């Protein structure tokens, strides 16, 4: 099979696993299990907790001791085993540890999948800048396909979503062992442990502007998990209102949420134009304003008269996600010295997917449970409006304090 097709299949399955349950786990938690919101926030923080250290540890192991594709395969098989166990858990505290176990195995595979793809493509003499994006976009397509499958088969509140994810993870784990060998680099034996784990990147905080940028990355990382955690639950909750109970929004909530991922694939293609036309600070500000709209539109939406707000909210998600994550990555790359690029990118991801995700998940769960939940009824208007105000405050602070200066760290 053509190597590009093999890597495309790898990326498709990589994100199919995640898409099988990430958006719909809230329905399973609140409706099937009937557990509380504060604890749910803790469950969603597991991705951030795992991102704090597992990608660095597994990356170091792949760099020094074991073929990247073999480690990648083993982690997916272990993830499959963890996912199979989750439907048997009937205690929210134990559920937290079950999801954390799955995330400890899954989160490092995101980086390893890129590492395997880059290694194989370069060995084939291909330009990764041109060859990788068309391969990676099938990861998003896999995520969308999983969301549609779970929704159309009636499993968005069912434990079957975890079995679907487990089957895909096990299949990818076995498939990984058939990929071209990606052995450890001998040069990495010369690195110190701190360098191998990217700990030397913390010296970048000496650059005040970069330190401020990483702080905003944490704030935006906190916002990122909010719609992943609560978006599908919000749409499905309209079934409590009789006039909306049989609406398309309720029946196909997960499919409607997948418009967000479709938008993501399109906005990626517009980034070069916007960066050239407006510059990096304005593009990142557009992202923060898009988060204001993402949450604000949800606050006032309904499945009939204001259905367009739901659709528009899903569309602006692409700008909200891509314009900060990808433009931010470019900002880091253009600001640091070449020898620090990999470490700096790792630190950027740790701030957004690690620290930011943990804070956002924990705090949102506590706040929603304390101020916006009455019995089993959630005040979604208040929830989304408070999130929108949060993003608006971040936008104002970003305008005031962030300066795009050419300082090399």
C-alpha positions in Angstrom: 0.0 0.0 0.0 1.2 3.5 -0.8 2.9 5.0 2.3 0.7 8.1 2.2 -2.4 5.9 2.3 -1.0 3.9 5.2 -0.4 7.1 7.2 -3.8 8.4 6.2 -5.4 5.3 7.7 -3.3 5.7 10.8 -4.5 9.3 11.3 -8.1 8.4 10.5 -8.2 5.8 13.3 -6.2 7.9 15.7 -8.9 10.5 15.9 -11.8 8.1 15.2 -11.0 6.7 18.7 -11.3 10.1 20.3 -14.4 11.2 18.4 -16.3 8.0 19.5 -16.7 9.3 23.0 -15.2 12.8 23.6 -18.2 14.8 22.5 -20.9 12.3 23.8 -19.4 11.3 27.2 -21.4 14.1 28.8 -24.7 12.4 27.7 -23.5 9.1 29.2 -22.4 10.8 32.4 -25.5 13.0 33.1 -28.3 11.0 31.5 -27.3 7.3 31.7 -25.5 7.5 35.0 -27.1 10.6 36.5 -24.0 11.9 38.2 -23.1 15.5 39.1 -21.5 18.3 37.1 -18.6 19.1 39.5 -17.3 15.5 39.2 -17.8 15.6 35.4 -15.4 18.6 35.2 -12.8 16.5 37.0 -13.3 13.7 34.5 -12.7 16.1 31.6 -9.5 17.3 33.3 -7.9 13.8 32.8 -6.8 14.8 29.3 -5.0 17.8 30.7 -3.4 15.8 33.6 -2.1 13.2 31.1 -0.8 15.9 28.8 1.3 17.4 31.6 3.9 14.6 31.6 3.0 11.5 29.5 3.8 12.9 26.0 7.3 14.0 27.3 8.0 10.7 29.0 6.8 8.6 26.0 8.7 10.9 23.6 11.9 10.4 25.6 11.3 6.6 25.5 10.8 6.6 21.7 13.9 8.9 21.2 16.2 6.6 23.3 14.9 3.1 23.8 12.2 1.7 21.6 10.9 2.1 18.0 8.2 4.9 17.9 5.7 2.8 15.9 6.0 -0.1 18.4 5.5 2.1 21.4 2.6 3.8 19.6 1.0 0.4 19.0 1.4 -0.8 22.6 -0.1 2.4 24.0 -3.2 2.0 21.7 -3.7 -1.6 22.8 -3.5 -0.6 26.5 -5.9 2.3 25.7 -8.3 -0.3 24.2 -8.1 -2.4 27.4 -8.9 0.7 29.6 -11.8 1.7 27.4 -13.4 -1.7 27.6 -13.5 -1.5 31.3 -15.2 1.9 31.6 -18.8 0.7 31.0 -18.5 -1.6 34.0 -17.8 1.3 36.4 -20.7 2.5 38.5 -19.0 4.9 40.8 -18.1 8.5 39.6 -14.8 8.5 41.5 -13.7 5.2 40.0 -14.9 6.4 36.6 -12.5 9.3 36.9 -9.6 6.9 37.4 -10.8 4.8 34.6 -10.8 7.7 32.1 -7.5 8.9 33.5 -6.0 5.5 32.7 -7.3 5.6 29.2 -5.9 9.2 28.7 -2.5 8.3 30.1 -2.3 5.8 27.3 -4.0 7.9 24.6 -2.6 11.4 24.9 1.0 10.5 24.1 -0.1 8.8 20.9 -1.1 12.2 19.5 2.5 13.3 19.5 3.8 9.8 18.5 1.5 9.7 15.5 3.1 12.9 14.2 6.6 11.6 15.0 6.0 8.4 13.0 4.5 10.3 10.1 7.3 12.8 9.9 10.0 10.1 10.1 8.4 7.9 7.4 7.7 10.8 5.1 11.3 12.2 5.4 12.7 8.8 4.8 10.7 8.6 1.6 12.2 11.9 0.5 8.9 13.8 0.8 8.4 17.4 1.9 6.5 17.2 5.2 5.1 20.7 4.8 3.3 19.7 1.6 2.7 16.0 2.3 1.6 15.9 5.9 -1.5 18.3 6.0 -3.5 16.3 3.5 -2.8 13.2 5.6 -3.6 14.9 8.9 -6.9 16.3 7.7 -8.2 12.7 7.6 -7.7 12.7 11.3 -10.5 15.3 11.6 -12.5 13.3 9.1 -12.1 10.3 11.3 -13.3 12.3 14.3 -16.4 13.4 12.4 -17.1 9.9 11.1 -17.0 8.6 14.7 -19.4 11.3 15.9 -21.8 10.5 13.1 -21.6 6.7 13.8 -22.3 7.1 17.5 -25.3 9.4 16.8 -26.9 7.5 14.0 -26.6 4.1 15.8 -28.3 5.6 18.8 -25.3 5.3 21.1 -24.6 8.9 22.1 -25.8 8.1 25.7 -24.8 4.4 25.6 -21.8 2.6 27.0 -21.4 1.2 23.4 -19.5 4.4 22.5 -16.6 3.1 24.6 -16.7 -0.3 23.0 -16.6 1.4 19.5 -13.6 3.4 20.6 -11.9 0.3 22.1 -12.3 -1.7 18.9 -10.8 1.1 16.8 -7.9 1.5 19.4 -7.1 -2.3 19.3 -7.2 -2.3 15.5 -4.9 0.7 15.3 -2.6 -0.9 17.9 -2.1 -4.0 15.8 -1.9 -2.0 12.6 0.9 0.2 14.1 3.2 -2.9 14.2 3.0 -3.2 10.4 4.2 0.4 9.8 7.8 1.1 8.7 10.3 1.0 11.5 11.1 4.3 13.3 14.0 3.4 15.5 15.5 5.6 18.3 18.1 8.2 17.2 21.6 7.7 18.4 22.1 11.4 18.7 19.5 11.6 21.5 21.8 9.6 23.8 23.9 12.8 24.1 21.0 14.8 25.5 20.6 15.4 29.2 17.4 14.1 30.9 16.1 17.7 31.2 16.7 18.3 27.5 15.1 15.0 26.5 12.0 15.9 28.4 11.9 19.5 27.2 12.4 21.0 30.6 15.0 23.4 29.3 12.1 25.2 27.6 11.1 26.8 30.9 14.0 29.2 30.4 11.7 30.8 27.7 9.8 32.4 30.6 12.7 34.9 30.9 11.3 36.5 27.8 8.4 38.6 29.3 6.4 38.7 26.1 6.6 34.9 25.6 5.7 34.4 29.2 2.6 36.5 28.7 1.8 34.6 25.6 2.0 31.3 27.4 -0.3 32.7 30.1 -2.9 33.6 27.5 -2.4 30.1 26.1 -3.5 28.7 29.5 -6.6 31.0 29.6 -7.6 29.9 26.0 -6.8 26.2 26.8 -9.3 26.5 29.6 -12.0 27.7 27.2 -11.2 24.9 24.6 -12.6 22.0 26.7 -15.9 23.8 27.6 -17.7 23.1 24.4 -16.2 19.6 24.1 -17.5 18.8 27.5 -20.9 20.5 27.4 -21.8 21.2 23.8 -23.6 17.9 23.0 -25.2 17.7 26.4 -26.6 21.3 25.9 -28.2 20.4 22.5 -29.6 17.1 23.8 -31.1 18.8 26.9 -33.6 20.7 24.7 -35.7 17.4 24.8 -36.8 18.6 28.3 -38.8 21.3 26.5 -41.9 19.7 24.9 -41.9 21.9 21.8 -38.3 20.9 21.0 -38.3 17.3 22.2 -38.6 15.8 18.7 -36.5 18.4 16.9 -33.6 17.6 14.6 -31.3 19.3 17.1 -32.2 16.8 19.8 -32.2 13.7 17.6 -29.0 14.6 15.7 -27.1 16.7 18.3 -23.8 15.0 17.8 -24.0 15.3 14.0 -24.8 19.0 14.4 -21.8 19.4 16.8 -19.6 17.8 14.1 -20.1 21.0 12.0 -17.5 22.5 14.4 -14.9 20.0 13.2 -15.9 20.5 9.6 -15.4 24.2 10.1 -12.0 23.5 11.6 -10.7 21.8 8.4 -11.8 24.8 6.4 -10.3 27.6 8.6 -6.9 25.9 8.5 -6.7 26.7 4.8 -7.4 30.4 5.4 -4.7 31.0 8.0 -1.9 32.0 5.5 -4.2 34.6 4.0 -5.2 36.1 7.4 -1.7 36.1 8.8 -0.4 37.9 5.7 -3.2 40.4 5.7 -3.6 41.2 9.4 -0.6 39.9 11.3 -0.3 37.4 14.1 -1.7 39.5 17.0 -4.9 40.4 15.1 -5.4 36.8 14.0 -5.0 35.5 17.6 -7.4 38.3 18.7 -9.9 37.1 16.1 -9.7 33.7 17.7 -10.6 35.0 21.2 -13.5 37.1 19.8 -14.6 33.9 18.0 -14.8 32.2 21.4 -16.9 35.0 22.7 -19.3 34.4 19.8 -19.1 30.6 20.2 -20.4 30.8 23.7 -22.7 33.8 23.2 -24.6 32.3 20.3 -25.2 29.2 22.3 -26.6 31.3 25.2 -29.4 32.7 23.0 -30.0 29.7 20.6 -32.9 27.3 20.4 -33.7 24.5 17.9 -36.4 26.4 16.0 -36.5 30.2 15.8 -32.8 30.6 16.6 -31.5 27.4 15.0 -29.2 29.6 12.9 -27.3 30.6 16.1 -26.4 27.0 16.8 -25.1 26.6 13.2 -23.2 29.8 13.3 -21.7 28.9 16.7 -20.4 25.7 15.2 -18.9 27.5 12.2 -17.1 30.1 14.3 -15.6 27.3 16.3 -13.2 26.6 13.4 -11.8 30.1 13.7 -11.7 30.0 17.5 -9.7 26.8 17.6 -7.4 27.1 14.6 -6.5 30.8 14.7 -5.1 30.5 18.2 -3.6 27.0 18.2 -2.0 27.1 14.7 -1.2 30.9 14.7 0.1 30.5 18.2 2.4 27.7 17.2 3.7 29.8 14.3 4.3 32.7 16.8 6.3 30.5 19.1 8.3 29.1 16.1 9.2 32.6 14.9 10.1 33.9 18.3 12.5 31.4 19.7 15.9 30.3 18.6 16.0 27.2 16.2 17.6 25.0 18.9 14.6 25.6 21.2 11.8 25.2 18.7 10.8 21.6 19.7 10.9 22.4 23.4 9.0 25.6 22.9 6.2 23.8 20.9 6.0 21.3 23.7 5.6 24.0 26.3 2.9 25.7 24.2 1.0 22.4 24.0 1.5 21.8 27.8 0.0 25.3 28.5 -3.1 24.8 26.3 -3.9 21.0 26.5 -2.3 20.5 29.9 -2.5 23.3 32.5 -5.3 25.2 30.7 -7.4 22.1 30.2 -7.1 21.0 33.8 -8.0 24.4 35.2 -10.9 24.9 32.7 -12.3 21.4 33.4 -12.1 21.6 37.2 -13.3 25.2 37.6 -16.2 24.9 35.0 -17.5 21.8 36.7 -17.5 23.4 40.2 -19.0 26.7 38.9 -21.8 25.0 36.9 -22.7 22.7 39.7 -22.7 25.5 42.3 -24.4 28.3 40.4 -26.2 27.0 37.3 -27.6 23.6 38.4 -31.0 23.2 40.2 -31.7 19.6 40.8 -31.0 17.9 37.5 -31.8 21.1 35.5 -29.1 23.3 34.1 -29.4 27.0 33.3 -27.7 26.8 29.9 -28.3 30.5 29.2 -26.4 31.5 32.3 -23.7 28.9 31.7 -22.9 30.0 28.1 -23.3 33.7 28.9 -20.7 33.4 31.7 -18.3 31.6 29.4 -18.8 34.3 26.8 -18.0 37.0 29.3 -14.9 35.1 30.4 -13.7 35.1 26.8 -14.5 38.8 26.4 -12.4 39.6 29.5 -9.5 37.6 28.0 -9.9 39.5 24.7 -9.7 42.9 26.5 -6.6 41.8 28.5 -5.0 40.5 25.3 -5.5 43.9 23.6 -4.0 45.8 26.5 -1.0 43.7 27.4 0.1 41.6 24.4 2.6 43.1 22.1 3.9 41.3 19.0 7.5 42.3 19.3 10.4 40.6 17.6 12.2 39.3 20.6 14.1 36.0 20.2 14.4 33.8 23.3 
